[in-house]
Structures are given as C-alpha cells and as structure tokens.
Amino acid sequence: MTPIKLLKKTALAALLSFVLVSCATVQSGMQGVQLGMNRQEVVKKLGNDFQVVSMVQTDKGGLEILRFSNYTLEAGITGYYILHFLDGKLVESHYEDINMRPGRPNRPARPR
C-alpha cells in the first residue's frame, strides 16, 4: 500500500471516529445530567454547542435557559433539550421533539 493511500485511510478512519464519538456524547449526555448540577458541569457533559434562549432576573435569582440540540446520524436534529438554571443551578429540564413543535399543523391535503 502506498503512503498516500495509507494516509487517506487513516484520515478517513480518524474523521469517522470523531463524528461517532461527538454524536454519542450529545445523545447519551443527558443520562448523566441531574437537577442541582451547576451550569459548568452540565456544559462539560453536553458540550459547548448550545443556545442561550433567555436570561432574566427574578425574585428568586438569575434565570438562564439553554437549548441543546439532540441529533442522530440517521435523522439529523430530532429535538432539543431545554434546561433552566436558577443562579447557575439546574432546576428544570424538558425535551422538545422537533416533529411535535407548535405551529406545525398536520393538515390534510386539499382535493384537486
């Protein structure tokens, strides 16, 4: 085998391994997330690929809402984990299925 072919195969194997490990981290990351964890612990488990949905000061403290994408190799993004942090501690989490989002009515086809 020529050195170039070997290099191509090695690079492809490394890229494929990286993609699979990245996806596995996002998909299985919520299993280790628990209420009461601080924001840094959660981001360490789920990764830095998130959006800040909201930040507000309440009577009970600062509330920050983060949205993490959940995806699979087969389907792409399948939904979002919505995490609520009060003064930096996780106090609520829920899952939003992308196919069940409001504003996407299931309308029957119009007759022609």
Helices and strands as residue ranges (DSSP letters): H 3-28, G 29-32, H 39-46, E 50-58, E 61-72, E 76-86, E 89-97, G 98-100
